[in-house]
Amino acid sequence: MTATSDCDHREGVAKDVTVTASDDDEDDNDSGSVDSCEAYINFESIRNARSMLEESISFSWPGIYDDDDDDYDDYDDYDEEKEWEDDDIGEEDVQCEDIDDADGGGTTMIKSATATTTTGGKRNERRRTPRKIVLSTLLEEYDLAPLFDGATWAGTRLWAAAIRAVQYLSGRLPPPIIPVTYNNMTSTTSFTNASKWEGTGEYDAIDIVRMMTSSSSSRTTTKSTSVLELGCGLGVPGMILHLLGCDVVLTDQSDILSQLEKNVASNFPERRSSSHRRINATSSSSMTMTTPHENDGGVDIHDDIDIDIDIDNDESRLRRSILQRGRIGRRRRRRRRHDDATIRAMPLSWSRDGAMRLLEDLDRTDIGFDIVLNCDCVYEPLYGKSWHLLNETIDELLRINPSCLVVSSMERRVADGIDDFIDEMRKMTNVGGVEKVWYEEGRQIEIYVTRGR
């Protein structure tokens, strides 16, 4: 579940109705000095100046910028010495612009950022505009009450576990701080390279995929990684994964679908058609990724990008695909990273029948999804024992695609029911294994990965 901030919630005042993220004292407790979730995604809570009710939220993901900011359309002309990388950011000066709204209130929006880096002893400055996602938290455009006001406030909070899940899938978390066991193998360092994290702020998540894959996958490498988010709320994690190049289906109860659809349409108006993308496996050690873009005449053309990376034909492509689209796109062709990916919102009531109806509507009854994501969907004081139905849904999806990677990211709370949820999941018919791959002591966040038989 997603939206206003659980990490560092601040109440606005009439003079300043936009609440922006900043680092807080909790950062000192973060493993590997991971930035606070709020600050990491440049979170903003935008409130009505008169009523002080939240009207919308906004966020961005590090390294993703507006399309018109990319100066390197042709890789042949690309000069890596002139390009500054996300990991090399030295300073960031955010400039703000005051925007008056119709009722005389006002909001403060981040306009742009100047990044300063040092390359070859020289300081380079380039101005980029982050690709910002703005999500309404109102039922309708002119409604006064937030969509999840009162007892159902959970739907409009940005849970730290949701951001950690995306960081995990995109390789932006440090190595796990607990031993991870899979297929009777236990390790804390063999499948990650801690030195990579120390130097770059990222680690090679491909190694985890190798360790977790126990059998040959029958799935091809001709499509984008497909992601299904369960209980998505406002859909923040799924939208971020879409920006990283995934085909995403956001699901939740039908009574909130209208708002979810509007937010998808307003932020991704061109992303809901079929994908053009082609990925052709060329050998066990490389692949060619073909991505579309428009030339000056508006004709759809393609460029081939050779990716020199160790890939075995029988390996899962799930997290590897996200890393390829994210890192390679960031370094070489930021503008084209997600041009071909799709995103849509669909209703889903958790159950086996509900899962099958969804797959039928999407024409996925024979392939299912590559990744199934659920974030903070288990908390008995708020959701009761609905986790029984969540497990049934997951089990049915694993029946369709045993190679599916199910990622469950949750924050521990009193009487949360998570232990019962995990215990039952391990006993489900189509579940082959459930493993804890991340634990964060400060915020009590746990990430579990589930695979089929």
N, C-alpha and C positions, 0 to 999 in steps of 0.2 A: 504494500500500500504506500502511496506517496503524497507528498506535497508541502505545506508550510514547514518550518524546520524544527525537527526534534533535536538537532545538534546544538543550536544556540539561538533559541527563539527570543526575539525582542519585540516589545510593543512599540508601535510608532506613535508619534504625536502629530497634532494638526499641522504644525509648521514643516514637518519632515515626514511625509507619508510613505516614502519608500525605504524599506529596511534592507540594507545591504549586508553582505557577509564580511566577516573579518575573522582573523585567527583569534582563538580564545584560549583560556587556561587549559582546556581539555587536551590541546595539542600535545602538551608535555607527556600525556599518558599514551599517546598514539604509538603503536608499534612501528618501528622504522621511521619515525618522524613523519608519518603520513599526515598531510594537511587536514584540517578540520573539513568535514564533508561539505559544510555550507560554503566555506571559502573556496574549496576545490572546484566547485561548479559555478562560482560567482553568483550565488543565490540572492535573489531579491524578492521581498514580499511587498506588493504594491497595494496600498490601502486607500479607501475613500477618505478625503480630508475631513469630511463632516461627520460621517458615521463611524469612521475608523474600522469599518469592516474590510476584510481583505477582499479585493476584487480579482486579483491575479497574482501569479508568481512568474518569475523568469529565471533562466539559468543558461549556462553555456558549458561546453566541455573543452578542456585544455587542448589547444592545437587545431581546433576547427574554427574556420573563419568564413565570413560571407564570401560567396562565389566571386564577386567582382573585385576581390582583393588579391587574386592570384595573378602575379605578373609573369609566371613561367608556364605558359600554355604549351610550349614546345620543349620537350625534354632535351632535344639536341642543343638548345640555347641555354640550358640550365647551368648555372654556375654555383656549385655547392658552397664555394667560399663566400658568396654574397648572400646566401640563404641562411637565415637564423633558424635554429631548431628549437622546439619546445623545451627540450631538456637544457638548453643553453641560456635560457632567459636569465638575465642578470638583474634587471630592474623593470618595473612596470608602473607607469604613471597613468592612472585612469582619469580621464576627463569626463565631467558630468554636464548634462544639459537639462535645464528645467523645462518641463512641458506642462502647460496649463490644460486642464480638462474642461469639459463643457459646463460643469456645475460650479466652477470657480475654485475647485480644489487644486490639486497639483501633484505631480509625481516627479521624481528625479530619476532619470534613466542614464545608465552608462552609455556614453556615446562612442568612445573609441579608446584604444590603449596604445601607448608607445612602448615598444620593447627595445631595450638596449643590450647589445651583446658585444663581446670582444672577439674579433677574428684576426689572427695574425698580428696581434698587438694594436689593432685599430678598433675603435668603437663604431659600430654600425647601428643606425636607427631606422626602423621601418614601422609605419603606422598600419595597423590592421584593425578590422572591426570583428570582434568575436561573433560567431554564428549563434545568435540568441534565440532561445525558445521561450515564448510567452504563452502561459496557460491560464485561461479564465477559470476562476473558482466559483463563478456564479451560475445559477440555473439558466438564466437568460441574460441578455445583454444589459437590461435595465433593472434586473432584480436587485433587491437590497440584501437579501439573506444569502450567505455563502451556500454552496451546494451541500456541504457536509457540516452544517452548523450544529451546535449542541452535542448530543450524545454520539453522533457519528463523525466527530471531528477528525478521526484517524485518516479519512480519505484525503484530506488536504494538508497533510504533514509530510515533510520530506524526511523519511527515516534514514538514519545513518546506514542501516543494513542494506538499503537499496543502492546507495552509492558504492559501498564496499563490494557489492555483487558485480557491478559494472567494472569497477577497478580490477577485480579478480579476473573477469573474463577478458579484459583488454590488456592484461599483463602489467598493470600499474600498482599492484600491491607488492610489498617486499616478500621474500620467501616466508612460508608458513612458520609460525612460532611454536608449533606442536608437531610431534611425529605424525606422519600420514601413512596409513596402512592400506594397501590395495593388493588383492590376490596374494595374501600372506607375505607381502613385501613391506617393510617399514623403513622409512627414511625421513631425514630432516634436511638433507643437503644434496643427495645424489641426483635429484631431478630438478634442482635449481642451482643457479650460479650466484651465490651471494655477492660476489665481486661486481657483477653486472648491476645489481641494485645499488650498491654503494657508489658506483661511478655515474649512473645515469638516471636513477630513480625508477628504473624498470627492470624486469627480469624476463627471461625467455620462457614464456608459458608453454611453448611448444614441447619442452621436456616433460611437463606434467601430462600433456596429451599422450605422449609416447608411453608413459608409465601406466596410464589408466586404460589404454586400449588393449584388450585381452584377446580379441579375435578380429579376423578380417572383416572389413566393412564392405557391404555390397553397394553402398551408395556411391554415386559418381561425383565428379568434381566439376560439374557443368553449371552449377547454380550458386547464388549467394547463400551464405549460411542463413537458415530459417530459424526464427526465434518466436516462441509463443510465451507471452507473459500472462500469468494467471493472477487474478485479483489485483489488477494493475492500478486501480485508483485513477490518478491523473496520467499515469503512463510514463513517468520520467525515465526509469531505467530502459524501457523499450525504445523510447525516442532517442536516447543516447546511443544505444546499440544500432539503431537505424542510421544515425549520423556516422557511425563507424562502418557502415556498409552492409548491414544485415537486412534481410526481408523480415519484417516484424508484424506479428498479429497481436494486438492488445486486446485483452478480454477482461470483462467484469460483469456485474449484474446488469440486467437490461434497464433498470431504473436510472442508471447514471450514464448509459451509453450515449444519450443525446449530447451531453457535454463533452464526452470523450471524442466523439466524431467531429464535433465543431473544432476542438483543439487540434486534432490531426489535420483537418482540412485547412485551418488557418495557418498552420506552421509548415505543412508539407503539401501544398496544393497540387504539385506536379509529380508526387511520388506514389500515386495509387494505381498506376498502370502496370502492365506486365514488364518484366525485366528484360533488358537488352544484353546483360552481361554474359560473357563466356569465359570460363576458365578451362584451359586445355592442359591436362597433365602430359608433359613432354618426356619426363624421365623420372627416375627415383630421386634425382638430386636437384631438379629444377622444374618450374612450370611457367607457362606464359599466361598472363592475365590480360584479357582484352576488355577495355572499357570504352564506352561511347562518349562522344562529345560532339558539339556542333562546330562546323567551320564557319567562316565569315558569311557563307551563303546560306547558312541555316540547315545544311545537309548533315545527316547523321553519319559520322565517320568513326573509325576506331584506330587506336594506337596500341601496339603490343609492348608490354613491359615485362622484361625477363626478370624473374625473381630467383636469385641464387640462394636456395635454402634447402636443407636436407629434408626430403619428404619420401617416405616409403609408401608404396601403393596400398598397403593394408592398414595404414594409419587413419585414425579419425581426423577429419579436417575441421572440426568445429572451432576450437579456440584458435587454432592456427590460422583459419580463414579470417577471423576478426583481427588478428595481429597483422596479417598481410595487408588487409584493406586499411587498417588504421596506420601502422607504421610506414608502410611503403607509400601509401597515399599522402601521409603527412610530409614525408621527405621529398617525394618526387612530384606529386600531382594533387595537392590538397583540394583543388577545385573539383576534381573528378571522382573523389573518393566514394561518394554515395549517390552519384547521378542516376545509377541504374537500380538502386535498391527500392523496395516498396514497403509501405506501411499502411495498416488499416485497423479499424476498431470493430470488434465483433462481440455480441452478447454470449455469455457462457455461465450457466449455473452448474457448479461442480457436480459431476456424476459420470458414470460410465456412458450412459446414454447421451448426456450433454456433450461429452468429448467426441463421441462418434458423429453426432449431428454437426458439430463444428467442422470436423474433418470432411464430412460429406459436402457441406456448404463451400468449403475451400478446395474441394477436389484433391484431398490429401489422404484418403482412406488407405492408400497403399504405401505411402511414404512417411506420413507423420511429420514431425519436426526434428531439426537437428539439436536445438536447445530449448528446454522448457524452464522458465524462470519464475520463481515466486519469492517475494520479498516481504518479510514481516506479515505473513498471512496466518500465522499461528499465535494466538493470544486469547486464551479462554475467557478472561474477564470481559473481553470486548466482542469476540467472535464465537463464543461458546465452543462446542466440539465440532465445528464445521471442518476441522482438519481430517475427520473421517472421510468426508466427501472429497477433500483435496487429495487424499491418498488414493481414492478410487479413480479419480481423474488422471493422476500421474501413472497409476498402474495400467490404465487403458492405453495411454499414450505410449508407454514402454512396450506394450503388446504389439502395437503397430510398428514401432521402430525401436528395437532393443538397443541400437547404437546411440539412441538419444541421450544427451547429457542433461540431466535434471539438476538445476542449481537452486538450492534453498538457502536463502540468507535471512537470518533472524537475530533479533536482539533479545537477550535473556532478561526476563522480568519475573516478579513474584507470581507463582502459580500460573505460569504461561502455558503449560501443556506441551512444551516442545519435546520433552523426553518421551512422552506417550506417542506423540506424532512420529518421531523417528523410530521408536520400537515397532510400531505398527507398520511403518513403511518397509522395514526390513523383512517383514513377514508376508508382504504382498506377493501374489502369484508370479508376477512378471518382473519383479525386482531382483537383480543379481547381486547388488552390493550397494551399501550406503556408507560413505566415508566422510569424516570431518576433515576438511582441507584448510580451514582457516579458523583461528580463534583469536579474538582481540580482547585482552583482559580489561583494559580501561573501560570500554563501552559494552563489554560482554556480548560481542557480536560473534556469531558462529556461522560458517558457511559449510554446507553439506553438498556433496556431489553424489548423485544416484545414477546407476546404469542398469540396463536390462539384462536378461539372461541370454 
